[in-house]
Amino acid sequence: MKTEDDDRPKKKITHEIGADLYLVSVEELQERVTLLKEEIARLEADMVKKQASKSAADSFFKR
């Protein structure tokens, strides 16, 4: 049976650095940790790509 809550959009998991965690459940903390780990991996992958581009440019211009 469907409830009113089923029709509501699910709250997007977000995390604000330094936010008070007192009322956050263990499940939500785990979701936030997963989210942040995925974001760290995304940032590190982009950093690698940008470093490769920079290295290629430096090599081309003999810096």
HUTAMO-V980800 format. One line per field, one symbol per residue. ss: DSSP state (H for helix, E for strand, C for the rest). psi: psi as a letter, one per 40 degrees, with the letter a starting at -180 (. if undefined). burial: b if it has 24 or more other ideal C-beta (glycine too) atoms within 12 Angstrom, else e. A space follows every 10 residues. Layout:
# HUTAMO-V980800
ss = ???
psi = ???
burial = ???
This chain:
# HUTAMO-V980800
ss = CCCHHHHCCC CCCCCCCCCC CCCCCHHHHH HHHHHHHHHH HHHHHHHHHH HHHHHHHHHH CCC
psi = hhidddeiii hhhihhheih edehiddddd dddddddddd dddddddddd dddddddddd ef.
burial = eeeeeeeeee eeeeeeeeee eeeeeeeeee eeeeeeeeee eeeeeeeeee eeeeeeeeee eee
